[in-house]
């Protein structure tokens, strides 16, 4: 998650088309309604923060609290209201504020705060949300609870025939966390930069627009361009100018072929090379945060397997240097494609898993052997496989449903 406080606010411009399309499908005419407190018909207390029309005609955003005890429910309503008001100051929410309804749902946690994934102890909260790096995840039955509340809202509280558009969870912690899980769920916290809902707006926008981080959109006639901002470029006030345009500062990036002194012609691993073990050794030796970067690299290995990306060679993973050239981190993932959908693609992974290269023969035991060989904790390694496998399956199901809705609404063009 990056800082949303950029002067031009362009990161939210990238969702305009998606949101306009979404809203335009359900708005034949405006329907206005009084902004009143909700009657308590659900198991949890529900309050209308911003309601301008029938829920069936407007896009419904639901804000829920995590880590707020019974004594902190009034504070949750204040936090949710402030962040919702902040959201409505951003484009395109500002322009479509009369087409958006926002509700706050109080949920009571036994303890305050939010958990940390793989932490020794975690607070007893309603949704059992845990943070991993800057991202947030439901654990235990947390997501089931959220979905149950959604169903109850739709059946007992919202106007007849209405559906919840998206749900945002505000975590009662000052930690700098926030993420979007899918089109339905996103998370933020009470960090300083989210005081006015900037982070919440950013993550909700990811959920609604389903777009990657750092984006822009330009439109010319019928041609639409989605441009992803490069993570290895940085703008500063003292940057040089060229024809009234800033020249970005280029952060140094080094792929693992370079980092390990291996020729690019040897980027595909041969039996016995065990590049992955060497990559983890480089991270342990060079990374400014070796623990987190080892976790990220392991996630990349799992994800490549799950999506069928056999082109996972060592030039497709890199190290990124800070401006001072002293701080080094694993670069964000890139060039991750499902190569197995192409007939000409090989079934052999570029990096073996547990000594196995044929992706069709790689098993959970292969990953267990690999975890032991590279020095990653077996318990953590295998748990991440289960979590990511479930996550990919959920994402596939969601994409299938979204595609069906899109085709029903807009045709199969």
Secondary structure, DSSP 8 states (H G I E B T S, - for coil): ------TT-HHHHTTHHHHHHHHHTT-SS------------SSSEEEEEE--S-TTTSEEEEEEEES--GGGHHHHHHHHHHHHHHHTTSTTTTTTGGGEEEEEEE---SS-S-EETT-S-----SS-EEEETTEEEE-TTHHHHHHHHHHHIIIIIS-TT----EEEEEESS-S--EEE-SSSEEEEE--GGGTTSHHHHHHHHHHHH---SSEEEEEETTEEEEEE--TTEE--TT--EETTEE--EE--EEEHHHHTT--GGG-S--TT--HHHHHHHHHHHH-TTHHHHHHHHHHHHHHHHHHT-----GGGSEEEE-TTS--EEE--------GGGSTT--SEEEEEETTEEETTT--HHHHHHHHHHHT--HHHHHHHHHHHHHHHHHHHHHHHHHHHHHHHHH---
